Amino acid sequence: MSSVRQLHAWTASFANDFRSFARNERGATIVVVALVIPVVVGAMALAVEISYWHWRQRAMQNAADAAAIAAATNGGPTYDGEANAVTAQYGFRNGVGNITVSATNPATAPGCSSNCYSVQVSDKVPLFLSPVIGYQGNATAANGKRVELISSTAVATSGPAYPYCILALASSGAQGITSNGAPNANLNDCNTMSNTGSTCNGGNLNAAMGDAAGTNKGCGNIQNSNVPIVTDPYSGLASNIPANPCHTYPTEPTKPHDPPLSSSNKWSGSFSYGGGNHIVCGDQQLTGNTTINDAVLVIENGQLDTNGYTLSGSNLTIVFTGTNGASYQHFPSGGGTLDIQAPASGDWSGVAIYQDPSLTKNVDVSAAGNSPAWDISGLVYLPHSSVTLSGVVNKSANGALCFAMVVDNITINGTGSIYKNDNQCGSAGLTPPEGGHRGALVN
């Protein structure tokens, strides 16, 4: 009987203990945590990895944007090399690791109907923590591992050509534009172009765009290298030079017993020629302030010596031409001032000074803007001249704010400056030399 009572007591105790255990919830969260931890870790891992992908893609987009602009600005056969060089500067070098850079020049592209340049930067990024939740990436690397393929694309177009106030043709092979120790030289936001290289030490000349077919080292607020060569736009004007009627070419005396210039080679006073050609032979010298209006003054085998006086002219073009030999000078010289307004129409529209492009000897100008001073509205065309710009170029007294100069090569000293062109070349009758293609993003 006692055994039965003991069994009943044990049974009752066991039942009570079981009911207490069933009601006890301590430790249940461990199961939940065990189930949730992999999900939380996976979500955190994926968030970190996605953030990295976004950061990487933003960096690639910046590289693609800059490369597309550079390719469109280049606009030549080396545009793809230009694009690759730019992406490399951003840390994305084509062919290194899993990085691919593709630069193309399609006929059209999204947002672009012409002059289109597209750059795509791609990278296959290794997976780190995302496989914890089963994500296996969207591509396979060369080694067979799963990766995430990220890419960014940019499209740019080359805008219209812009005007240059200085074009260095550099047909001699010399460096087109040079400036040494010229912190005060000021081209007043005009654009420059060298068909070879450009080097500016001590200051960037305050040029807006500094372009060079070779390497631009320091010239211009914006500096572009590898720009397509600009061909001479004015050489064809030589066909307007009249036939040479001269038989002798008097020269200024250089020795004590040399004969003086004849009175017909000396100028003083006012002259007008109704817009026609006026041909003179040999050296010409001012003996007083002189005004020549409405003329094409053609100087055959001679220099123009201002001799400390001022030559003023409205609707005036001065042409230097003749024999390409060592015996004759073909440039302006002397102190004083050239105050010239080019004609706004006709065969010599916009041209103030023109050296015959067949002349290659005795054509250098060693003190442009200084001896004589230059107050010129229009084009100064010196295609085979080595020019040193030491002075200030101002506009002519009656002319427009329009100046352009074409040279073989030019050295700009610390005091060299050009007045600010103010979009008045159209009214001045001059189409300035043009080139360059500043790229702009469209997509």
C-alpha positions, 0 to 999 in steps of 0.5 A: 500500500505504501508502494502505491502511495509512493508511486502516486506521490512520484507521479504527482510530483512528475506531473507538477514538474512537467507542467512547470517546465512547459510553462517556463520560457527561459532560453527560447530566444536562443533559438530565435537568435540562432535562426536570425544571426545568419540573416542579419550578418548576410544583410550587413555584409550585402549592405557593405558590399553594395556600398562599395560597389556604389563607391566604385561605380561613382569613381568609374563614372568620374573617370568616364566623364573626364575621359569622354570630355578629353576625347571630344576635345581632342577630336583627332585620330588619337582620341582613344589614347587621350581617353585611356590616359585620362582614365589611368590618371583616375586609377583605371588603367585599361588591361590592368586587373579586370579593368577595361576601358573602351573609347569609341567615336560612334555616328550617334549615341544617347543624347548625341546626334553628331561628333559623339565620343563614348567612353565605358569603364568596366571592372570585375569586382571580387565578392567578399561577404555577399555569398553568405546569403547566397549571392554569387555575383553577375559575371565570371572572372578569367580565373573562373571565380564569380565576381560583380561586373560594374561599368559606367559610360559617358558620352560627350560631343565636340562643340564648335571650333573657337577662335584663336588670337594667336596661331603659331603655324610652326612650319619651321619645326620650332616650338610654336609658343614660348614664354619664360619668366612672364608672370605679367604677360596678359593675353586677356582670355584670348585663345592660342594654338601652336602646331607644335608644342607650347611652353610657358614658364612663370605664368600661363599668359592669361590665355583662355584656351591654350592648345598645342598639337604637341605638348602644352606645358603651362600655357592657358587657363585651360591647357590642351595637348594633342590638338589637331593641327590648324592649317594656314587659313590666309595663305590664299590671300597672296593671290590678291597681291598685284604684279611687281612693277619695280625695277630698283629697290632703294634701301636705307643707308646703313654706312656713312657714305650710303646714298640717302633714300629718295624723297619718293620713299619718304612719307609725311602728311595725309594720303588716300587711294580710294581703296586701291593698290598703291605699290612702292619699291624698296624701304619706306621711311616716315619723316613725320606723322603720316596718315594713309586711308583707303589703301592697300599699301604694297611694299616691294622688297622693303621695310617700313621704318616708322622712324619714331613717328605715327602711321595712322590708317583707316581701311588700310592694309600693308602688304610686304612682298618681293624677292625671297632673298637676303638682300631685302627686309620685309617687316615694320621697324623703327620707334613710333606707332602703327595705328591701323584699322583694317578694311571691313570688306573687300579682298583684304577684309580684316587684314591689317598687315600681310607678309607674302607667304612665299617670303621666308628670309628677313621676315622676323619681328624682334620687338612686336608691340614695342618698336614700333608700338602696335595699335592695330584692329585686324589681322597681322599675318607673319607666317614665317616670322619668329616674333618676339612680343615685348610690348602692348597691342592696343586697338586702333584709334577708330577700329574694333576690338578685334585682333589676331596674329599668325606667326611661325613661332612667338616668344612672349616676354613679361610685358607682352600683352594683347587687348581683350577681343570683344566679339567684334571681329564680325563687324571688323570683317575678320574671320579669325583662325579657328580650331579646337573642339571643347568637349561637353558631356551630353549623357 
